[in-house]
Amino acid sequence: MRGTLPEWTGDASETYEKAHDRWMADARRMADAIASFHAAIRHAHGDFGISTDANLRMWRGK
């Protein structure tokens, strides 16, 4: 579809460009949110691992 855009004029062209710009901005925000979720999950995973190790040491009396 991008190949035919130079042929578009007027409202159709403007509407498409606005929608595309919104879509790209939303896609960037989604990628940023996923990266934040990933970092939080990695951190939580590490914390749970540390807690598990500490609990095992306490239960084993070490």
ZAMARGU-4260 file (C-alpha; in steps of 0.2 Angstrom, whole numbers, plus 5000, padded with zeros to 4 digits):
<rodrens>
0) 5000/5000/5000 | 5014/5012/5004 | 5019/5011/4985 | 5003/5019/4980 | 5004/5033/4993
5) 5011/5046/4981 | 4995/5044/4970 | 4984/5048/4985 | 4979/5066/4987 | 4967/5076/4998
10) 4958/5070/5013 | 4962/5051/5009 | 4981/5055/5010 | 4980/5066/5025 | 4969/5054/5035
15) 4980/5039/5031 | 4996/5049/5036 | 4987/5054/5053 | 4982/5037/5056 | 4999/5030/5052
20) 5008/5043/5063 | 4996/5038/5077 | 4999/5019/5074 | 5018/5022/5074 | 5017/5032/5090
25) 5006/5019/5099 | 5018/5005/5093 | 5033/5014/5100 | 5023/5016/5117 | 5019/4998/5117
30) 5037/4993/5114 | 5042/5004/5128 | 5029/4996/5139 | 5034/4979/5135 | 5053/4983/5138
35) 5047/4990/5156 | 5037/4974/5159 | 5052/4964/5154 | 5064/4973/5166 | 5051/4972/5180
40) 5049/4953/5178 | 5067/4950/5177 | 5069/4960/5193 | 5055/4950/5202 | 5062/4934/5195
45) 5079/4938/5203 | 5070/4943/5220 | 5060/4927/5220 | 5076/4917/5217 | 5085/4926/5232
50) 5070/4923/5243 | 5069/4905/5239 | 5088/4902/5242 | 5086/4911/5259 | 5071/4901/5264
55) 5080/4885/5259 | 5095/4890/5269 | 5084/4894/5285 | 5074/4877/5283 | 5090/4868/5282
60) 5098/4877/5296 | 5112/4885/5287
</rodrens>
